[in-house]
Amino acid sequence: MAEYWLEATKHIITDIDCTSAQKLKGVVSLLRDKAYQLWFTVEQGAQFEQVNWDYFTNAFHSKYVGASYMEARRSEFMSMVQSERSIAEYDRALGASDYDKCVRFEEGICYDL
């Protein structure tokens, strides 16, 4: 859904003769609720020179389009079946050891935070 909104908005904005700053202002005015709060937070964390149309599309895409795409692929993957067993059934049957879980946890830590 988010990817369709972004593409439709890009199409409309492209047809309108306006500057990059005007495009950004117009699109931000369309945001509501969590999407607006996300943009407000992203904008506050960026330098003034960074905040432009491209910056907006990248931020929006990484948060909403990327997330919906990844969720769709995850659902597709989890519904795969081989030899009458689903991925979830294989996962439960094979299970990871405590050591494997610790290794995966350590690999996922972001030390930059």
C-alpha positions as CSV (number, residue, x, y, z in Angstrom):
1,M,0.0,0.0,0.0
2,A,2.7,2.5,0.9
3,E,4.6,1.8,-2.3
4,Y,1.5,2.6,-4.3
5,W,1.0,5.8,-2.4
6,L,4.6,6.9,-2.9
7,E,4.5,6.1,-6.6
8,A,1.2,7.8,-7.2
9,T,2.4,10.9,-5.3
10,K,5.7,10.9,-7.3
11,H,3.7,10.8,-10.5
12,I,1.5,13.7,-9.5
13,I,4.4,15.8,-8.2
14,T,6.3,15.2,-11.4
15,D,3.4,16.5,-13.5
16,I,3.2,19.7,-11.4
17,D,5.8,22.4,-12.3
18,C,7.3,23.1,-8.9
19,T,10.7,23.2,-7.1
20,S,12.1,20.3,-5.0
21,A,11.3,22.3,-1.9
22,Q,7.7,22.8,-3.0
23,K,7.3,19.1,-3.8
24,L,8.6,18.2,-0.3
25,K,6.3,20.7,1.4
26,G,3.2,19.5,-0.6
27,V,3.9,15.8,0.1
28,V,4.6,16.3,3.8
29,S,1.3,18.1,4.1
30,L,-0.4,14.9,3.0
31,L,1.2,12.8,5.8
32,R,-0.9,11.7,8.7
33,D,-0.4,10.1,12.1
34,K,2.6,7.8,12.3
35,A,3.9,8.7,8.9
36,Y,4.0,12.4,9.9
37,Q,5.6,11.6,13.2
38,L,8.2,9.6,11.5
39,W,9.0,12.4,9.1
40,F,9.1,14.9,11.9
41,T,11.6,12.8,13.7
42,V,13.7,12.1,10.6
43,E,13.7,15.8,9.7
44,Q,14.8,16.9,13.2
45,G,17.7,14.5,13.1
46,A,19.0,15.7,9.7
47,Q,21.0,18.8,8.7
48,F,19.0,21.5,7.0
49,E,20.8,21.0,3.7
50,Q,20.0,17.3,3.6
51,V,16.3,17.7,3.8
52,N,15.0,17.7,0.3
53,W,12.7,15.6,-2.0
54,D,15.2,12.8,-2.5
55,Y,15.9,12.6,1.2
56,F,12.1,12.3,1.9
57,T,11.6,9.6,-0.7
58,N,14.6,7.6,0.6
59,A,13.4,7.9,4.3
60,F,9.8,7.0,3.3
61,H,10.9,4.1,1.2
62,S,13.2,2.6,3.8
63,K,10.6,2.8,6.5
64,Y,7.3,1.9,4.8
65,V,8.0,0.4,1.4
66,G,10.9,-1.7,2.6
67,A,9.0,-2.9,5.6
68,S,5.9,-4.0,3.7
69,Y,8.0,-5.7,1.0
70,M,10.0,-7.6,3.6
71,E,6.8,-8.7,5.4
72,A,5.3,-9.9,2.2
73,R,8.5,-11.9,1.4
74,R,8.6,-13.3,5.0
75,S,5.0,-14.5,4.8
76,E,5.7,-16.0,1.4
77,F,8.8,-17.8,2.7
78,M,7.0,-19.1,5.8
79,S,4.2,-20.5,3.7
80,M,6.6,-22.6,1.6
81,V,6.3,-26.4,1.9
82,Q,8.7,-29.2,1.1
83,S,7.8,-32.8,1.5
84,E,4.6,-31.9,3.2
85,R,6.4,-29.8,5.9
86,S,6.3,-26.1,6.2
87,I,9.3,-23.9,7.0
88,A,7.8,-23.3,10.5
89,E,7.5,-27.1,11.0
90,Y,11.2,-27.6,10.0
91,D,12.2,-24.8,12.3
92,R,10.4,-26.4,15.3
93,A,11.8,-29.8,14.5
94,L,15.4,-28.7,14.0
95,G,15.5,-25.9,16.5
96,A,18.6,-23.9,17.2
97,S,20.8,-24.8,20.2
98,D,21.3,-22.2,22.9
99,Y,24.8,-21.6,21.6
100,D,23.5,-20.9,18.0
101,K,20.9,-18.5,19.5
102,C,23.6,-16.6,21.4
103,V,25.8,-16.4,18.3
104,R,22.9,-15.0,16.2
105,F,22.1,-12.5,19.0
106,E,25.7,-11.3,19.2
107,E,25.9,-10.9,15.4
108,G,22.7,-8.8,15.4
109,I,24.0,-6.3,18.1
110,C,24.5,-2.8,16.8
111,Y,27.4,-1.4,18.8
112,D,27.0,2.1,17.2
113,L,23.9,2.8,19.3
